[in-house]
Amino acid sequence: MTEQQKRSVQTVAIDQTETASETDEAYSSELQSYATSLSSSIQNYNWEHGRRFHSYREGSYKFPNDEREQERMNMVHHMFKLVLGGKLFLAPIQPGPLRVLDIGTGTGIWAIDLADQFPSAELVLGNDLSPIQPTWVPPNVVFEVDDVESDWPSRKAFDFIHSRYMCGSIVDWPRLFKQAYKQTKKGGWIEFQDFHLVNYSEDNTLDENSSVIRLYKLLEEACRKMGRPNTVGVHLKQWAQEAGFKNIHHEVFKLPLGLWPMDPIMKEIGAFNLLQFLDGLEAFTISTFTNVLGWSVPEVQLFLSQVRNDAKKRGSHIMHDFHVVYAQRLD
């Protein structure tokens, strides 16, 4: 018998003078004590420069989880749906008793929308470092606090594993794909959607002296120093291949920053992108620039005022790409 097996069959002696009801009551009380302690530790958020950050696995994610950031994340969700033509995903998933995992679920809005779209799904499980998701959700939606970079728990395989906007959050992307492969059932799908935050223009109007461009470059530097890159979109296909996935599809969507496009849909996408960018400036920088790049708070605030001014100028037609990779496990 292995040590793990020995541990699995160990029992704790109970005073035989206790009745079954007394034992159950004591056990329930002790269990509630642990649950209360765990809930308290997870929700004992950290505050820094007026912004709230997660406490579970502190430092794993350098961006806030407060209400301001949650509103921005929901705005990003609507922008992504607009980019995908109103869809939540591109993989050929069909309704049925599906088991779905949403990696880094954030506010849980994608998981909730999916459950509404597929009410016959057996389970839509969303995990995140922060328990910020709503409590009133469809009956097949479950949220858990977990770190996807830790070893995933053993469980029944999923029909669909989804990940979106995790750039700047993950250290070991190949390992994340490999863990997803292990928990995707044969014939099941994964889909990874993410930015590649390298800016360009298609008409040579990109102003390299713009504070917006400097911000993106500084943010890339900070994420690189943290070991959590934010320029990941172009690598998603390769990581899926290396993990063993087949039938791989890769689509790239151009995201304008601002109201400058003539096409009405692209203009709307650009508007959402600019609004979430402006709303998120402090979230992007308040911890990364101070703790990683060594800036002072006044220096950050002065720089962000310059970024806001430059971001509202129409002359520089800034774009970056949004990558979607979906693939299937066939063995």
N, C-alpha and C positions, 0 to 999 in steps of 0.2 A: 504494500500500500504506500502511495506517495505521500509526502508531507501535506500536499494540498488536499488529498483525499482524507487524511487523518484529521485535518482541520475542519473539513466539511462535515464530519460525523461527530465532532466533539459536542457534548451537551453540558449545560450548567446545572448542577444539582439544585433542587428546590426543596425548601423545608417542607417535609411531608405533613407537618401539622397545619399548613395553610390549606384552605379549601380551594377548589378550582376557581370559584368566583373571585376570591381574594387574590389568587395568583394572577388571573386575567386582569384584575383591576390594577394591581401593582405594575404589571407589565405594560399596560396601556398608559399608566401614569409616567413610567420611565421613558417609554417611547415618545410620548408627547413632549417630555422634557428635552429629549434629543432633537425633536423636530423644531421646537421653539428656539433652541440654541442655534441650530443650523440656519433657520430662517433669519434670525437676528444677525448672524455673522455675514450672511449673503447680502442682506439689505442694509447693513451698516456701511453705507456708501462713503467713499472718500471725496472730499471737496478740495478743489485747488483753483485759486484765482476766481472764485465765484461759480465754477462749473463742477458738476457732479460726475464722478467716475465710479466704475464697478469696484467691488472689494474682493470678489472671488477670483483667485489667481491674479492678485493685484499686479498691475504693470503689463499684463499680457496684451492689453488693448489700450492704446494711448489716447483714445478719443472719448468724449463725454457720453453719458447715457441719460442725461436729464431731459426734461420735457421739451426744451428748445430743440435738442438734437433729435428727439423722437418725432417731432413735427417735421423736421427736415428729412428724416429717413422716410416718412410716409410720402413726402413730396417726391423724393427720388423714386419710390415705388411707382407712383403714377407716371413719372417720366419714363421709366423703363417699359411700362405697359404701352405707352404711346409709341415708343421706339419699336416695339414688337407688334405693332398693329392691334393693340388691345389684348394680346395674349399674355399669359403668365409664364409660358415656356414654349419651346419649339419642338421638343422631343415628341414622338408620336405616341403619346400616352392616351389610352382609352379608358372610359369609365368602367368601374368594377370594384371589387373588394381589395383595393390597392393599399399597400403599406408605403408611406411616403416619409422621407426624412428631409427636413429643411435645415441645412447647416448654417449656424450663425443667424438665427431667425430674426434677431433685433426686436422690433415692435410686434412681430408675429403677423403682420398684415398679409404677407404672401401666403402663409400657411392657412390663414382664415379664408382668404379669397379662394384658395384651392379647394378647401373643404366645402365651401359653398358651391363651387363649380362641380365637384364630384361628391355629392352627399352619400354615395354608396361606398366611398373609401373606408376601409377598415380602420386605418389610423393615419393621421397626419401629425408627425412628431417634429416639433421645432426645438432646437437647443440653442443656448446662448450663455454667455458669461453673466448676463444680468437678467433678473426676473422682472422685466419691465412690461411683459405682455399682459393683455387684459384677461380678466377672469371669466367674462361672459363670452363664450366662444361656442362654435358648433360642437356637438357631443363627441365627434370623432377626432377633435383636436386636443393634443396634449403638449404642454411645454415643460422643458426640463432645464435646469442649470447644469451646464457641462462645458468642458474645454475640449473642443474637437481635436486639439493637438495632443491630448493624452490618449492612451490606449482606449479604443472604443469598447464598451461592454459587450459581452456575448449576447446575441439576441437573434430573433428570426430575421431573415434577410428582407431587404426592401425592394419593391418594384421600381421605385423612382427615388433618386437622391438628388437634391437640388442645392446649389450654392450660388449666392449672388452678392456682389459688392463686398468681397472679403480682402481686397487689396489693402496693404498696410497692416494686416492683422495676423498673417500666417508666416511662420518661420520656415517650415519644411513642407512646401507644396507637393513634391513627389510622394512623401509619406501620406499626406492627406488623401491623395488620389488612390494610393494603394489600400488604405483603410476603407475607402469608399468601395473599391473593387471587391474586397472581401465580404462586404455586407450588401452587395447588390445581387439579387437572385439571378439565376440563369435566365437570359432573355430580358432582364430588367435594364433600366436606363439611368444614366447620370446626366445632369446638365449643370455646367458651370458658366455663369455670366459675370463678366468683370471688365472694369476699365483697363485701358493701357494709357496712363496719364502722361503721354508725351505729346506735346502740342505742335500743331502745324497749321498752315493755311494753304488753300488751293489756288490762291490768286496773288501770292507774294505780298500779302499785306501784313504778315506777322511782324510785329515790332518787337525785336529781341530785347529792347530796352524797357519794355512794358513791365510794370511791377507785377502784373498777373503772371507773366512768364517767369519772372524771378521767383515768385511764390511757389510755382509748381516745381521749379528746380530745387529750391530749398527744401520743400516737402519731400521730394524724391531723395535728397541727401539724408534727411532725418530718418526716413523709413529704412534706407540702406544701412545707416549706422545702428538702427535698432534690430537689424536682421530680418525686417518684415517689409519686403519690397512692395511698392505700389504700382510698379510697371509690370503687370503680370499677364495681361490679356493675350499677348502674342505667344505665350508659353503654354497656354491651357491645352492645346491640341497635343503637343509633345508629351506633356505629363500624362494625359489620358492614354496615349499609345504605350508609354513606358509602364503604366500600371496594368496593361493587358486588355484594355477595352478595344472593341472592334466597331465596325460600322460607324466611324467617327465623322461627324459633320461640324463644320466650322464656318460661322457667319460673322461678318464684321459690319458694324453700323457706325456711321459718322455722327458725332454729336457736336453741333455748333454751340458756342458759348455766347449767347446774346441774341438780339432781335434782328440781326442783319440779314438772314436768309430771305430770299424772295418767296420761296415755296412756303405756303401757309403751314403745312405740317412741320417742316423743318424749323420754321420761325417759332412755332409753339414749343417744340422740343428745346430750341435754344433759349426760350424764355424760362422754361422750367429749370434748365441747366444753370442759367445765370442766377436765378432766384435761390436755388439750393446752394450754389457756390457762395453767394453773398451771405446767406444765413449761416453757412458753415465755416466761414473764415476763422472765427475764434475757436471753433471746435477743432479745426485742422491744426491750429498753431499754438494754442495756449499751453499745452503740455509738451508737444514735440519741440517747439522752438526754444522754450525755456529750459527744459530738462535735458534735451538732446543736443541742441545747437548752442546752448549757453547764452541766449538772449535774455535781456531783462524784460519785464512786463511792459514798461513804457516804450521800449524799443519795438516790441511786437505791435502795440496799439498804434504807434506812429506809422509803422510800415503798413498795417492793415488799412489805415485811412487812405494811403496812396494806392493800395490795391483796389479799393472800392471805386475810387475816382477813375482809374484806368480801365476797370472792368466795364464801366458804363459807356465808354467811348465806342462808337460804331466803326471806326476806321480800321481796326485790326480784326480780321475775320478769323478768330481762333477756333480751332477744332481739335478734338481728340476722339479716339475710337473706343467703342464698346464691343467686346468680343463675346460670342455665345458658342460654346462647344457642347454638343450632346453626343453621347456614345453609348454603346450597348455591351453588356457582358454576355458572351455567347458560349462559354464553356462551363 
